[in-house]
Amino acid sequence: MTLDAPDRFDPLPAGLDPAVPVPGYPNTWTHTPSQPAIRRPTTRTEATGPLDLWRKLPPDSGDLARLTPGRIAQGQLIHVAGRILDEDSRPVPGAVVELWQANAAGRYFHPIDQRDAPLDPDFVGNGRVRTDGEGRYAFFTIKPGAYPVPVPDTWWRPPHIHFSVLGPSSLSRLVTQMYFPGDPMNGWDRILNSMPDESSRRRLISTQLHPAEVGTTHLAFAFDIVLRGRHATPPA
């Protein structure tokens, strides 16, 4: 597949980036630069490469809920799908979309997560797919559980899914999160509410499809991701 190299990158609009460090979330203090980024002119290297990154990061299975035939992960089965779009609302084909999440008990399959919550032997919680010619991606997984943030002023992270998207150039990489509509803990989440702009926060919340469109086996959520521009999906 041949991709047209982007010929411009508009500046990110004000209010799109989260206000960091986030009070009450220690990792944002240790992972946030103390000095502003140094601006450098964009060369063709940054604007066009790496192309065909999916060849170096080959797609994995988009089915996280069924790692082994005949066994299925615990929790509410869900289907998450959408499109990867550029700043002009054009689909981005061949983008690498990665997903990672906690299990139904709110615990990550990672040695750094030692919380007293059960692990699911049939759920690892990460996957990778490549968008098709219309920029579409899809994952079949389970709805993640909420989990507490271990700080003195305790708060809980609502159910959410992490996404990493690598588009047609190194400047179009986005790491973000998807939230579920109507969850009361969305209003407490300090990561979601670190976005100064309300419309930006809304773009991080998925849309649930009516069960009549989906059937009886799972719930479904739509989540389009825009890499840049005025309607870009905020980093999170």
C-alpha positions, 0 to 999 in steps of 0.5 A: 500500500502506498501512502501519500506523505503529509504536506503540513502539520497544523499547530495543536489548538490551545486547550488540547493538551492536559494540564500536567503534572496532575495533583494526586497522581504521582506518576505525572510528576516524575514523567513530566518534563520541567522545561518546555519542549525545544522547537525544531523545524520539521524536516522530511524525515519527521514528516514522512517516516517511518513509513509502513511501520506495520511491517516492523510492528506486525498486527496481533490478534484483535480478540483479547477475550479468547486467548485459548480456544474454548476458554473466555476471559471473565467480565462483560464482553465488549466490541470496540471499533472506530476509525483513525482519521487525520486532521482533515477527517480523511481515513488513515490506512495502515495505522498501527493501533495498540490497546492495553487495559486492566481486567474485569477486576481492575488489575493489569497483567503486569508485574508492577501491578501488585494490588490485591485483586484477582488476575484472570489466567485467560486475559492478558489485556493487550493487542495490536491491529492495523487499520484497513483502507478506510482507517477502520480498527476493531477489538473484541475484549472485556470491559475493564474494572475500576481501580484505586489510586494509592495516594492519601487523598484516595480516588478511583480511576473509572473503567478506561482503555489505553490506546497508542496509534502510530500513523503515517509519520513520527509526528502523528503518534498519539497515546490516549485513553477511552472512557465509557459513557455515563460512568459516574466516576468519569467526573472524579477522574483527575486524568480525564479532567486535566483537559482544560477544554470540555469538548476535548474531554468529550472526545475521550468518551466513547459512544455505546451502540444500541443492543438492537444493532449488536445482538445478545453476545456483547456490548459495543462501543464506537471510538474514532481517533483523530490524530491532529487538528482542531478536533484531535483526540487529546493525549492522555 
